[in-house]
Amino acid sequence: METGTLSVPTPDGTADAFAAFPAGGGPYPGILMYPDGLGIRPVLREMAQELAGHGYYVLVPNVFYRHGPTPVIDLPDHIGAAERPQIMGQVMPLIEALDAERVRADAEAYLRFLADRPQVSAGPVGVTGYCFGGLLAVRTAVAYPQRVAALAAFHAPVAADGTAPLAAITAPIHFGHAASDLTPAALTDLNAALTEANLDHTSEIYPDTEHGFTMSDTDAFSEPGLKQHWDRLLPLLERAF
Protein backbone atom coordinates (compact mmCIF):
# COMPACT_ATOMS: atom_id res chain seq x y z
CA MET A 1 0.00 0.00 0.00
CA GLU A 2 1.24 3.47 -0.93
CA THR A 3 0.18 6.29 1.38
CA GLY A 4 1.15 9.90 1.86
CA THR A 5 0.17 13.50 2.36
CA LEU A 6 -0.23 15.55 -0.81
CA SER A 7 -0.89 19.20 -1.62
CA VAL A 8 -3.94 20.02 -3.75
CA PRO A 9 -3.98 23.45 -5.45
CA THR A 10 -7.30 25.26 -5.00
CA PRO A 11 -8.58 28.74 -5.90
CA ASP A 12 -8.07 29.79 -2.27
CA GLY A 13 -4.67 28.24 -1.63
CA THR A 14 -3.48 24.71 -1.04
CA ALA A 15 -5.36 21.87 0.64
CA ASP A 16 -3.42 19.10 2.26
CA ALA A 17 -4.85 15.63 1.62
CA PHE A 18 -4.20 12.03 2.53
CA ALA A 19 -3.90 9.55 -0.33
CA ALA A 20 -3.83 5.75 -0.36
CA PHE A 21 -3.60 3.33 -3.27
CA PRO A 22 -2.22 -0.16 -3.97
CA ALA A 23 1.51 -0.39 -4.55
CA GLY A 24 2.47 -1.21 -8.11
CA GLY A 25 0.20 -1.79 -11.07
CA GLY A 26 -2.63 0.58 -11.79
CA PRO A 27 -3.98 2.92 -12.80
CA TYR A 28 -6.89 2.63 -10.38
CA PRO A 29 -10.35 4.19 -10.27
CA GLY A 30 -10.29 7.39 -8.26
CA ILE A 31 -12.30 7.87 -5.08
CA LEU A 32 -12.85 11.24 -3.42
CA MET A 33 -13.54 10.50 0.27
CA TYR A 34 -14.81 13.44 2.29
CA PRO A 35 -14.13 13.12 6.03
CA ASP A 36 -16.67 13.92 8.69
CA GLY A 37 -16.59 17.30 10.44
CA LEU A 38 -13.78 16.17 12.74
CA GLY A 39 -11.41 16.00 9.79
CA ILE A 40 -8.52 13.79 8.76
CA ARG A 41 -7.28 11.63 11.62
CA PRO A 42 -6.18 8.01 12.15
CA VAL A 43 -9.64 6.47 11.67
CA LEU A 44 -10.09 8.23 8.31
CA ARG A 45 -6.63 7.16 7.16
CA GLU A 46 -7.46 3.57 8.14
CA MET A 47 -10.75 3.66 6.24
CA ALA A 48 -9.06 5.14 3.18
CA GLN A 49 -6.46 2.37 3.24
CA GLU A 50 -9.17 -0.26 3.67
CA LEU A 51 -10.97 1.07 0.60
CA ALA A 52 -7.74 1.44 -1.39
CA GLY A 53 -6.99 -2.21 -0.70
CA HIS A 54 -9.93 -3.10 -2.93
CA GLY A 55 -8.19 -1.51 -5.91
CA TYR A 56 -8.84 2.23 -5.70
CA TYR A 57 -6.88 5.46 -5.45
CA VAL A 58 -8.44 7.21 -2.46
CA LEU A 59 -8.02 10.92 -1.78
CA VAL A 60 -9.15 12.38 1.58
CA PRO A 61 -8.93 16.18 1.50
CA ASN A 62 -8.64 18.53 4.44
CA VAL A 63 -11.85 20.42 3.70
CA PHE A 64 -10.98 23.03 6.36
CA TYR A 65 -7.60 23.88 4.82
CA ARG A 66 -8.43 27.61 4.83
CA HIS A 67 -8.04 27.45 8.61
CA GLY A 68 -4.75 25.55 8.56
CA PRO A 69 -3.23 22.15 7.77
CA THR A 70 -4.23 18.86 9.39
CA PRO A 71 -4.89 18.68 12.30
CA VAL A 72 -6.98 21.84 12.14
CA ILE A 73 -8.15 21.22 15.69
CA ASP A 74 -6.60 19.01 18.36
CA LEU A 75 -8.57 15.84 19.04
CA PRO A 76 -8.28 13.20 21.73
CA ASP A 77 -7.70 9.60 20.74
CA HIS A 78 -11.33 8.83 21.61
CA ILE A 79 -14.24 11.26 21.39
CA GLY A 80 -16.91 10.64 23.96
CA ALA A 81 -19.91 12.53 25.23
CA ALA A 82 -17.82 14.60 27.62
CA GLU A 83 -15.47 15.82 24.89
CA ARG A 84 -18.03 16.38 22.13
CA PRO A 85 -19.51 19.78 23.15
CA GLN A 86 -16.12 21.49 23.33
CA ILE A 87 -14.98 19.91 20.06
CA MET A 88 -18.18 20.80 18.22
CA GLY A 89 -17.84 24.35 19.47
CA GLN A 90 -14.59 24.51 17.49
CA VAL A 91 -15.88 22.61 14.46
CA MET A 92 -19.16 24.41 13.80
CA PRO A 93 -17.61 27.76 12.79
CA LEU A 94 -15.44 25.87 10.28
CA ILE A 95 -18.48 24.12 8.83
CA GLU A 96 -20.46 27.36 8.65
CA ALA A 97 -17.60 29.09 6.81
CA LEU A 98 -17.58 26.43 4.07
CA ASP A 99 -20.42 27.84 1.99
CA ALA A 100 -21.84 26.32 -1.20
CA GLU A 101 -19.63 28.40 -3.52
CA ARG A 102 -16.47 27.30 -1.73
CA VAL A 103 -17.65 23.69 -1.77
CA ARG A 104 -18.11 23.77 -5.54
CA ALA A 105 -14.73 25.41 -6.14
CA ASP A 106 -12.96 22.96 -3.85
CA ALA A 107 -14.73 19.97 -5.40
CA GLU A 108 -13.59 21.03 -8.85
CA ALA A 109 -10.02 21.27 -7.56
CA TYR A 110 -10.17 17.81 -5.94
CA LEU A 111 -11.65 16.25 -9.08
CA ARG A 112 -9.06 17.93 -11.28
CA PHE A 113 -6.27 16.75 -8.97
CA LEU A 114 -7.49 13.15 -9.21
CA ALA A 115 -7.78 13.41 -12.99
CA ASP A 116 -4.15 14.55 -13.18
CA ARG A 117 -2.72 11.74 -11.04
CA PRO A 118 -0.89 9.14 -13.16
CA GLN A 119 -2.10 6.40 -10.79
CA VAL A 120 -5.78 7.26 -11.41
CA SER A 121 -7.78 5.82 -14.30
CA ALA A 122 -9.28 8.23 -16.80
CA GLY A 123 -12.95 9.03 -16.44
CA PRO A 124 -15.39 9.78 -13.63
CA VAL A 125 -14.61 8.98 -10.00
CA GLY A 126 -16.47 7.68 -6.99
CA VAL A 127 -17.41 10.15 -4.27
CA THR A 128 -18.22 9.19 -0.70
CA GLY A 129 -18.47 11.04 2.58
CA TYR A 130 -19.38 10.87 6.26
CA CYS A 131 -21.58 13.22 8.29
CA PHE A 132 -20.91 16.75 6.95
CA GLY A 133 -18.60 15.14 4.40
CA GLY A 134 -21.59 13.21 3.08
CA LEU A 135 -23.29 16.51 2.31
CA LEU A 136 -20.13 17.65 0.51
CA ALA A 137 -20.22 14.41 -1.49
CA VAL A 138 -23.83 15.12 -2.48
CA ARG A 139 -23.01 18.70 -3.45
CA THR A 140 -20.09 17.44 -5.57
CA ALA A 141 -22.30 14.97 -7.43
CA VAL A 142 -24.94 17.68 -7.99
CA ALA A 143 -22.44 20.23 -9.27
CA TYR A 144 -20.37 17.86 -11.44
CA PRO A 145 -22.65 14.98 -12.43
CA GLN A 146 -20.64 13.92 -15.48
CA ARG A 147 -17.51 13.56 -13.36
CA VAL A 148 -19.03 11.34 -10.65
CA ALA A 149 -19.53 7.62 -11.33
CA ALA A 150 -20.92 6.65 -7.91
CA LEU A 151 -22.13 8.54 -4.83
CA ALA A 152 -22.34 7.30 -1.24
CA ALA A 153 -23.04 9.17 1.98
CA PHE A 154 -23.27 7.84 5.52
CA HIS A 155 -24.97 9.38 8.57
CA ALA A 156 -25.14 12.55 6.48
CA PRO A 157 -27.67 15.38 6.05
CA VAL A 158 -28.08 14.45 2.39
CA ALA A 159 -31.18 16.59 1.87
CA ALA A 160 -29.90 19.68 3.70
CA ASP A 161 -30.20 21.67 0.45
CA GLY A 162 -33.64 20.19 -0.26
CA THR A 163 -34.46 17.25 -2.49
CA ALA A 164 -34.86 19.21 -5.76
CA PRO A 165 -31.09 19.58 -6.42
CA LEU A 166 -30.64 15.80 -6.14
CA ALA A 167 -32.34 15.39 -9.52
CA ALA A 168 -29.11 16.61 -11.19
CA ILE A 169 -27.23 13.50 -10.04
CA THR A 170 -26.58 10.90 -12.73
CA ALA A 171 -24.53 8.39 -10.70
CA PRO A 172 -25.92 5.44 -8.75
CA ILE A 173 -26.45 6.40 -5.13
CA HIS A 174 -26.36 4.80 -1.69
CA PHE A 175 -27.42 6.71 1.40
CA GLY A 176 -26.85 4.95 4.74
CA HIS A 177 -28.71 6.79 7.49
CA ALA A 178 -28.26 6.54 11.25
CA ALA A 179 -31.38 5.50 13.12
CA SER A 180 -30.92 8.54 15.35
CA ASP A 181 -30.80 10.91 12.35
CA LEU A 182 -33.85 9.98 10.30
CA THR A 183 -37.34 8.75 11.17
CA PRO A 184 -38.97 6.06 9.02
CA ALA A 185 -41.45 8.67 7.82
CA ALA A 186 -38.66 11.02 6.77
CA LEU A 187 -36.92 8.15 4.99
CA THR A 188 -40.13 7.40 3.09
CA ASP A 189 -40.37 11.02 1.97
CA LEU A 190 -36.71 11.16 0.92
CA ASN A 191 -36.93 7.91 -1.01
CA ALA A 192 -40.12 9.04 -2.72
CA ALA A 193 -38.28 12.16 -3.94
CA LEU A 194 -35.36 10.04 -5.18
CA THR A 195 -37.74 7.73 -7.01
CA GLU A 196 -39.69 10.63 -8.51
CA ALA A 197 -36.41 12.03 -9.84
CA ASN A 198 -35.73 8.64 -11.45
CA LEU A 199 -32.45 8.24 -9.58
CA ASP A 200 -30.70 4.88 -9.32
CA HIS A 201 -30.56 4.63 -5.55
CA THR A 202 -30.67 2.68 -2.34
CA SER A 203 -31.40 4.63 0.82
CA GLU A 204 -31.92 2.96 4.16
CA ILE A 205 -31.71 3.38 7.91
CA TYR A 206 -29.05 1.18 9.48
CA PRO A 207 -30.60 -0.55 12.52
CA ASP A 208 -29.62 0.50 16.03
CA THR A 209 -27.14 3.15 14.91
CA GLU A 210 -26.33 6.64 16.10
CA HIS A 211 -24.98 9.61 14.18
CA GLY A 212 -21.32 8.89 13.43
CA PHE A 213 -21.66 5.11 13.58
CA THR A 214 -18.80 4.45 11.12
CA MET A 215 -16.20 6.25 13.24
CA SER A 216 -14.39 3.86 15.57
CA ASP A 217 -12.84 6.69 17.59
CA THR A 218 -16.22 7.89 18.91
CA ASP A 219 -18.87 6.59 21.32
CA ALA A 220 -21.28 6.43 18.35
CA PHE A 221 -19.32 3.62 16.70
CA SER A 222 -21.25 0.53 15.66
CA GLU A 223 -19.29 -2.45 14.37
CA PRO A 224 -22.37 -3.90 12.63
CA GLY A 225 -23.08 -0.47 11.17
CA LEU A 226 -19.54 -0.15 9.81
CA LYS A 227 -19.78 -3.62 8.28
CA GLN A 228 -23.09 -2.75 6.63
CA HIS A 229 -21.44 0.41 5.30
CA TRP A 230 -18.72 -1.68 3.57
CA ASP A 231 -21.34 -4.17 2.38
CA ARG A 232 -23.14 -1.33 0.59
CA LEU A 233 -20.21 0.83 -0.52
CA LEU A 234 -18.04 -1.81 -2.16
CA PRO A 235 -20.73 -3.27 -4.47
CA LEU A 236 -21.78 0.26 -5.44
CA LEU A 237 -18.23 1.03 -6.55
CA GLU A 238 -17.85 -2.33 -8.27
CA ARG A 239 -20.93 -1.52 -10.35
CA ALA A 240 -19.48 1.85 -11.32
CA PHE A 241 -16.03 0.58 -12.28
Rosetta blueprint (number, residue, H / E / L):
1 M L
2 E E
3 T E
4 G E
5 T E
6 L E
7 S E
8 V E
9 P E
10 T E
11 P L
12 D L
13 G E
14 T E
15 A E
16 D E
17 A E
18 F E
19 A E
20 A E
21 F E
22 P L
23 A L
24 G L
25 G L
26 G L
27 P L
28 Y E
29 P L
30 G E
31 I E
32 L E
33 M E
34 Y E
35 P L
36 D L
37 G L
38 L L
39 G L
40 I L
41 R L
42 P H
43 V H
44 L H
45 R H
46 E H
47 M H
48 A H
49 Q H
50 E H
51 L H
52 A H
53 G L
54 H L
55 G L
56 Y L
57 Y E
58 V E
59 L E
60 V E
61 P E
62 N L
63 V L
64 F L
65 Y H
66 R H
67 H H
68 G L
69 P L
70 T L
71 P L
72 V L
73 I L
74 D L
75 L L
76 P L
77 D L
78 H L
79 I E
80 G L
81 A L
82 A L
83 E L
84 R H
85 P H
86 Q H
87 I H
88 M H
89 G H
90 Q H
91 V H
92 M H
93 P H
94 L H
95 I H
96 E H
97 A H
98 L L
99 D L
100 A H
101 E H
102 R H
103 V H
104 R H
105 A H
106 D H
107 A H
108 E H
109 A H
110 Y H
111 L H
112 R H
113 F H
114 L H
115 A H
116 D H
117 R L
118 P L
119 Q L
120 V E
121 S L
122 A L
123 G L
124 P L
125 V E
126 G E
127 V E
128 T E
129 G E
130 Y E
131 C L
132 F H
133 G H
134 G H
135 L H
136 L H
137 A H
138 V H
139 R H
140 T H
141 A H
142 V H
143 A H
144 Y L
145 P H
146 Q H
147 R H
148 V E
149 A E
150 A E
151 L E
152 A E
153 A E
154 F E
155 H L
156 A L
157 P L
158 V L
159 A L
160 A L
161 D L
162 G L
163 T L
164 A H
165 P H
166 L H
167 A H
168 A H
169 I L
170 T L
171 A L
172 P L
173 I E
174 H E
175 F E
176 G E
177 H E
178 A E
179 A L
180 S L
181 D L
182 L L
183 T L
184 P H
185 A H
186 A H
187 L H
188 T H
189 D H
190 L H
191 N H
192 A H
193 A H
194 L H
195 T H
196 E H
197 A L
198 N L
199 L L
200 D L
201 H E
202 T E
203 S E
204 E E
205 I E
206 Y E
207 P L
208 D L
209 T L
210 E L
211 H L
212 G L
213 F L
214 T L
215 M L
216 S L
217 D L
218 T E
219 D L
220 A L
221 F L
222 S L
223 E H
224 P H
225 G H
226 L H
227 K H
228 Q H
229 H H
230 W H
231 D H
232 R H
233 L H
234 L H
235 P H
236 L H
237 L H
238 E H
239 R H
240 A H
241 F L
